Amino acid sequence: MRRRVGAMAATALLSIVALTACTSPTARVDDAVDQSIAAIASARIALDLQGDGRMFTTTASATVTDARRELIGASRSVAETDATTAAEADHRDETQAAVTDAIVAVDSAADALAGVGDLDTALREVEHAESVLRDLAKEDAS
């Protein structure tokens, strides 16, 4: 039984590696942008709801922590993407900067929810980071 589970896990891992190896650098970066937008939007919604008194601080904090984890994953994916052209390198670098800014904004949100800093300021930072990421996605679509 143990060998069978190990073999299944190995097969699954190889499948994932094969699928990601076939993904173009542009597609990997675009996927990271989409992942980042979803994460930052979740953080924004949590801050909105908490600011209006419609979400407990602990729930908002957990949501922001999850968003940060997703953003770090997206950042790692972008950083591990090897560009094959100058345009891909520029796109990767622009995306990395936007995702890093989103992480900083989410960190500010986490601090504000913990009582360090201003919630309204953190919300504006998160909204700005989301706007930059959405603009990147629009560029990617065109």
C-alpha positions as CSV (number, residue, x, y, z in Angstrom):
1,M,0.0,0.0,0.0
2,R,2.8,2.4,0.9
3,R,4.6,1.8,-2.4
4,R,1.4,2.3,-4.3
5,V,0.8,5.7,-2.6
6,G,4.4,6.6,-3.2
7,A,4.2,5.6,-6.9
8,M,1.0,7.6,-7.3
9,A,2.6,10.7,-5.7
10,A,5.6,10.4,-8.0
11,T,3.4,10.1,-11.0
12,A,1.4,13.2,-10.0
13,L,4.6,15.1,-9.4
14,L,6.0,14.2,-12.8
15,S,2.8,15.2,-14.4
16,I,2.9,18.6,-12.8
17,V,6.6,19.1,-13.8
18,A,5.8,18.1,-17.3
19,L,2.8,20.5,-17.5
20,T,4.7,23.4,-16.1
21,A,7.8,22.7,-18.3
22,C,5.6,23.0,-21.4
23,T,4.2,26.4,-20.3
24,S,5.6,29.4,-22.1
25,P,7.3,32.1,-20.0
26,T,4.6,34.6,-21.0
27,A,1.9,32.2,-19.9
28,R,3.5,31.5,-16.5
29,V,3.9,35.2,-15.9
30,D,0.3,35.9,-17.0
31,D,-1.0,33.1,-14.7
32,A,0.9,34.8,-11.8
33,V,-0.8,38.1,-12.6
34,D,-4.2,36.4,-12.5
35,Q,-3.3,34.7,-9.2
36,S,-2.1,38.0,-7.7
37,I,-5.3,39.8,-8.8
38,A,-7.4,37.2,-7.0
39,A,-5.3,37.4,-3.9
40,I,-5.2,41.2,-3.7
41,A,-9.0,41.4,-4.4
42,S,-9.6,39.0,-1.5
43,A,-7.5,41.2,0.8
44,R,-9.4,44.4,-0.4
45,I,-12.8,42.8,0.2
46,A,-11.7,41.7,3.7
47,L,-10.5,45.2,4.5
48,D,-13.7,46.8,3.2
49,L,-15.9,44.4,5.2
50,Q,-13.8,44.8,8.4
51,G,-13.7,48.6,8.0
52,D,-17.6,48.5,7.8
53,G,-17.8,46.3,10.8
54,R,-19.2,43.4,8.7
55,M,-16.2,41.1,9.3
56,F,-14.4,40.1,12.5
57,T,-10.8,41.3,12.6
58,T,-9.5,37.7,13.1
59,T,-11.3,36.6,9.9
60,A,-10.0,39.6,8.0
61,S,-6.5,38.9,9.3
62,A,-6.7,35.3,8.2
63,T,-7.9,36.4,4.7
64,V,-5.1,38.9,4.4
65,T,-2.6,36.2,5.5
66,D,-3.9,33.8,2.9
67,A,-3.7,36.6,0.2
68,R,0.0,37.2,1.2
69,R,0.7,33.5,0.9
70,E,-0.8,33.5,-2.6
71,L,1.1,36.6,-3.6
72,I,4.4,35.1,-2.4
73,G,3.6,32.0,-4.5
74,A,3.0,34.2,-7.5
75,S,6.2,36.1,-6.9
76,R,8.2,32.9,-6.7
77,S,6.6,31.6,-9.9
78,V,7.6,34.8,-11.7
79,A,11.1,34.8,-10.3
80,E,11.6,31.2,-11.4
81,T,10.5,32.0,-15.0
82,D,13.4,32.1,-17.5
83,A,12.8,34.6,-20.3
84,T,13.7,33.7,-23.9
85,T,13.4,37.2,-25.3
86,A,14.0,40.7,-24.2
87,A,10.2,41.4,-24.3
88,E,9.6,38.4,-22.0
89,A,12.3,39.6,-19.6
90,D,10.7,43.1,-19.5
91,H,7.2,41.6,-18.9
92,R,8.6,39.3,-16.1
93,D,10.4,42.2,-14.4
94,E,7.4,44.5,-14.6
95,T,5.2,41.8,-13.2
96,Q,7.7,41.0,-10.4
97,A,7.7,44.7,-9.4
98,A,3.9,44.8,-9.3
99,V,3.6,41.6,-7.3
100,T,6.2,42.8,-4.8
101,D,4.3,46.1,-4.4
102,A,1.1,44.0,-3.8
103,I,3.0,42.0,-1.1
104,V,4.0,45.3,0.6
105,A,0.5,46.6,0.5
106,V,-0.9,43.3,2.0
107,D,1.8,43.6,4.7
108,S,0.5,47.1,5.5
109,A,-3.0,45.7,5.7
110,A,-1.9,42.9,8.1
111,D,-0.2,45.5,10.3
112,A,-3.3,47.8,10.3
113,L,-5.5,44.9,11.2
114,A,-3.1,44.2,14.1
115,G,-3.4,47.8,15.3
116,V,-0.2,49.1,13.7
117,G,-0.9,51.7,11.1
118,D,-4.1,53.1,9.6
119,L,-6.7,50.8,8.0
120,D,-7.8,53.4,5.5
121,T,-4.3,54.0,4.3
122,A,-3.7,50.2,4.0
123,L,-6.9,49.9,2.0
124,R,-5.8,52.6,-0.4
125,E,-2.4,50.8,-0.8
126,V,-4.2,47.5,-1.5
127,E,-6.6,49.2,-4.0
128,H,-3.6,50.8,-5.8
129,A,-1.7,47.5,-6.0
130,E,-4.9,45.8,-7.4
131,S,-5.3,48.5,-10.0
132,V,-1.7,48.1,-11.2
133,L,-2.1,44.3,-11.4
134,R,-5.4,44.7,-13.3
135,D,-3.7,47.1,-15.7
136,L,-1.0,44.5,-16.3
137,A,-3.7,41.9,-17.1
138,K,-5.3,44.3,-19.6
139,E,-1.9,44.7,-21.3
140,D,-1.5,40.9,-21.4
141,A,-4.9,40.5,-23.0
142,S,-4.2,42.9,-25.8
